[in-house]
Amino acid sequence: MSDGRWSDLTARILSAVVLVAIGSVEVWLGGIWFECFIAAACGLMTWELVRMIDPQRSGVAVQLGILTAVAVILSYHLPPLYKLPFLLAPALVGAGQVSRARGLYVLFAIWIAGAGLGFISIRENMGFGWMVWLIAVVVATDVAGYFVGKTFGGPKFWPKVSPKKTWSGTAGGWAAAAVVGIIFAVHGGFGFAFVLISVLASMASQAGDIVESAVKRKFEVKDSSNLIPGHGGFLDRFDGMMGAALFVLIAGLLYSPGEM
């Protein structure tokens, strides 16, 4: 394990174990416990976002992080007419507070808040099984992509945006997601379409990761923060989950196999 390619493996594994343990408990509990967990994560991601694009506004970053957390929880419980205004609040308020990259901030702030609402909606409305499936797809994509990419290397997927990602790792993530899809399809009695949906969710997860990588390169930062040893920040860890969550919300309108 002295190979430089694996130098961060121990920290990644230990952090992942802690995250999985906490996340598993929150997903199992559901309700207000899960809502607070997701709201806190979204607040931290907004805090990281502001620190990346406008590092001089540390106080504003804290305020917008708190506003995001509150908006995510309230948007789930409010009537449909009021959901969108609350989700947009962190983006609109922050647009007047950050001094650079306002358009980028607005887009990311909406994505973070919308994904937060998506997580809560999936767990509370679609059921525990769907949340487990979503997490399994994203984790399998990330783990397989990491190990396959590190092991086989090869051509880069998009070197200008994400220099570490390879085609081998990307394809390995798709394959892992397909395996997860097969397992859940057999368990839930779904057809082959569910395996395809799992792979598409994996692609959406990777797209979220690439978008966040592009922002980090634009502002010349390695990680969104150092809150999670071996993984960087919450944006680094949950960018893929946010991409997959938004995909599931859209796919759910077209394909509804029921609760798992």
C-alpha positions in Angstrom: 0.0 0.0 0.0 3.0 2.3 -0.2 2.3 3.0 -3.8 1.4 6.7 -4.2 -1.8 5.8 -6.0 -3.2 4.3 -2.8 -1.7 6.9 -0.3 -5.2 8.2 0.6 -6.9 4.8 0.9 -6.7 4.5 4.7 -8.2 7.9 5.3 -10.9 7.3 2.7 -11.9 4.0 4.2 -12.1 5.3 7.8 -14.1 8.3 6.7 -16.3 6.2 4.6 -17.1 3.8 7.5 -18.1 6.8 9.7 -20.2 8.3 7.0 -21.9 5.0 6.2 -22.6 4.4 9.8 -24.2 7.8 10.4 -26.0 7.8 7.1 -27.4 4.3 7.6 -28.9 5.3 11.0 -30.4 8.5 9.6 -31.9 6.7 6.6 -33.3 4.0 8.8 -34.9 6.5 11.2 -36.3 8.7 8.5 -38.7 11.5 9.6 -37.3 14.6 11.3 -34.0 12.8 12.0 -33.3 12.2 8.3 -34.6 15.7 7.4 -32.2 17.4 9.8 -29.3 15.3 8.5 -30.0 16.2 4.9 -30.6 19.9 5.8 -27.3 20.0 7.7 -25.4 18.5 4.8 -27.0 20.9 2.3 -26.1 23.8 4.6 -22.5 22.7 4.8 -22.4 22.3 1.0 -23.6 25.9 0.5 -21.0 27.0 3.1 -18.3 25.2 1.1 -19.6 26.7 -2.2 -19.4 30.3 -1.0 -15.9 29.7 0.5 -14.7 28.3 -2.9 -16.0 31.1 -5.1 -15.7 34.0 -2.7 -13.3 33.1 0.2 -13.3 36.6 1.6 -17.0 36.2 2.6 -16.7 33.7 5.4 -19.4 35.3 7.5 -21.8 35.3 4.5 -20.9 31.6 3.9 -22.1 30.7 7.4 -25.3 32.7 7.0 -26.2 31.2 3.6 -25.4 27.7 4.9 -27.9 28.2 7.8 -30.5 29.7 5.4 -30.1 26.7 3.1 -30.6 24.2 5.9 -33.8 25.9 7.0 -35.1 26.3 3.5 -34.7 22.6 2.7 -36.7 21.5 5.8 -39.4 24.0 5.4 -39.8 23.4 1.7 -40.7 19.8 2.3 -43.4 20.6 4.9 -44.9 23.7 3.2 -47.8 23.6 0.7 -46.7 23.3 -3.0 -47.3 27.0 -3.6 -44.6 28.0 -1.2 -42.0 25.2 -1.9 -40.3 27.0 -4.8 -39.9 30.4 -3.1 -38.2 28.8 -0.1 -36.0 26.7 -2.3 -34.9 29.7 -4.2 -34.3 31.9 -1.2 -30.7 30.8 -0.6 -29.8 31.4 -4.2 -31.6 34.8 -4.5 -30.3 36.1 -1.1 -26.8 34.9 -1.9 -26.8 36.5 -5.3 -26.8 39.8 -3.6 -24.1 38.8 -1.1 -21.3 37.2 -3.0 -19.0 39.5 -5.0 -18.0 37.1 -7.8 -19.4 34.3 -9.9 -23.0 35.2 -9.0 -24.5 33.2 -11.8 -22.5 30.1 -10.8 -23.5 30.5 -7.2 -27.2 30.8 -8.0 -27.2 27.6 -10.2 -25.3 25.6 -7.5 -27.4 26.9 -4.7 -30.6 25.9 -6.5 -29.1 22.5 -7.2 -28.1 21.9 -3.6 -31.5 23.0 -2.2 -33.4 21.1 -4.8 -31.4 17.9 -4.3 -31.9 18.2 -0.5 -35.7 18.3 -1.1 -35.3 15.4 -3.4 -33.5 13.3 -0.8 -36.2 13.9 1.7 -39.0 13.3 -0.8 -37.5 10.0 -1.9 -37.1 8.7 1.6 -40.4 9.9 3.0 -42.6 9.5 -0.1 -41.1 6.6 -2.1 -39.9 4.6 0.9 -36.8 3.2 2.7 -36.0 0.8 -0.1 -35.7 3.4 -2.8 -33.3 5.5 -0.6 -31.2 2.4 0.0 -31.1 1.7 -3.7 -30.1 5.2 -4.5 -27.2 5.1 -2.0 -26.1 1.7 -3.2 -25.9 2.8 -6.8 -23.9 5.9 -6.0 -21.6 4.2 -3.5 -21.0 1.3 -5.9 -20.3 3.7 -8.7 -17.8 5.7 -6.6 -16.0 2.6 -5.1 -15.8 0.7 -8.4 -14.7 3.8 -10.3 -12.0 4.4 -7.7 -10.5 0.9 -7.6 -11.0 0.1 -11.3 -9.5 3.4 -12.3 -6.6 3.1 -10.0 -5.9 -0.5 -11.0 -6.2 -0.3 -14.8 -5.7 3.4 -15.5 -5.8 4.2 -19.2 -7.2 7.1 -21.2 -8.7 10.0 -19.2 -12.4 10.6 -19.4 -12.3 14.4 -19.4 -8.8 15.5 -18.5 -9.5 19.3 -18.7 -12.2 19.0 -16.1 -11.4 16.0 -14.0 -7.8 14.9 -14.6 -8.0 11.8 -12.4 -11.1 10.2 -14.0 -10.4 7.4 -16.5 -12.6 5.6 -19.0 -11.9 2.4 -17.2 -13.1 3.8 -13.8 -16.1 5.3 -15.4 -17.1 2.0 -17.1 -16.4 0.2 -13.9 -18.9 2.5 -12.1 -21.5 1.7 -14.7 -20.9 -2.1 -14.3 -21.2 -1.8 -10.5 -24.5 0.1 -10.8 -25.8 -2.5 -13.2 -25.1 -5.2 -10.6 -26.9 -3.2 -7.9 -29.8 -2.8 -10.3 -29.9 -6.6 -11.0 -30.0 -7.3 -7.2 -32.8 -4.9 -6.5 -34.7 -5.9 -9.6 -34.7 -9.5 -8.5 -35.7 -8.5 -5.0 -38.5 -6.2 -6.1 -39.7 -8.2 -9.1 -38.8 -5.5 -11.6 -37.8 -6.0 -15.2 -34.7 -5.2 -17.2 -35.7 -1.6 -17.4 -34.8 -1.2 -13.7 -31.2 -2.3 -14.5 -31.0 0.4 -17.2 -32.4 3.0 -14.7 -29.7 2.0 -12.3 -27.0 2.6 -14.9 -28.5 5.9 -15.9 -28.6 7.0 -12.2 -24.9 6.0 -12.1 -24.3 8.3 -15.1 -26.2 11.1 -13.4 -24.0 10.6 -10.3 -20.9 10.9 -12.4 -22.2 14.0 -14.1 -22.7 15.6 -10.7 -19.2 14.8 -9.8 -17.8 16.2 -13.0 -19.8 19.4 -12.6 -18.3 19.9 -9.1 -14.8 19.1 -10.4 -15.2 21.8 -13.1 -16.1 24.4 -10.5 -13.0 23.4 -8.4 -10.7 23.7 -11.3 -12.2 27.1 -12.2 -11.4 28.4 -8.8 -8.2 26.4 -8.5 -9.1 24.5 -5.3 -8.3 20.8 -4.7 -11.3 20.1 -2.4 -14.4 21.9 -1.4 -13.2 21.8 2.2 -11.3 19.4 4.5 -14.2 18.4 6.7 -14.0 14.7 5.6 -10.5 13.2 5.7 -9.6 11.5 2.4 -12.7 12.8 0.7 -12.4 16.5 1.0 -15.7 18.2 1.8 -19.4 17.5 1.7 -19.7 18.8 -1.9 -16.9 16.4 -2.9 -18.7 13.5 -1.2 -22.3 14.3 -2.1 -22.0 15.8 -5.6 -22.7 12.5 -7.2 -25.6 11.7 -4.8 -27.2 15.0 -5.7 -27.0 14.3 -9.4 -28.5 10.9 -8.9 -31.3 12.2 -6.7 -32.4 14.7 -9.2 -32.4 12.0 -11.9 -34.5 9.7 -9.7 -37.1 12.5 -9.2 -37.4 12.9 -13.0 -37.4 9.2 -13.7 -40.0 8.6 -11.0 -42.5 10.6 -13.1 -42.0 8.1 -16.0 -41.4 4.8 -14.3 -43.1 4.0 -11.0 -42.6 0.3 -10.0 -43.8 1.0 -6.5 -42.2 0.9 -3.0 -39.4 -1.5 -2.2 
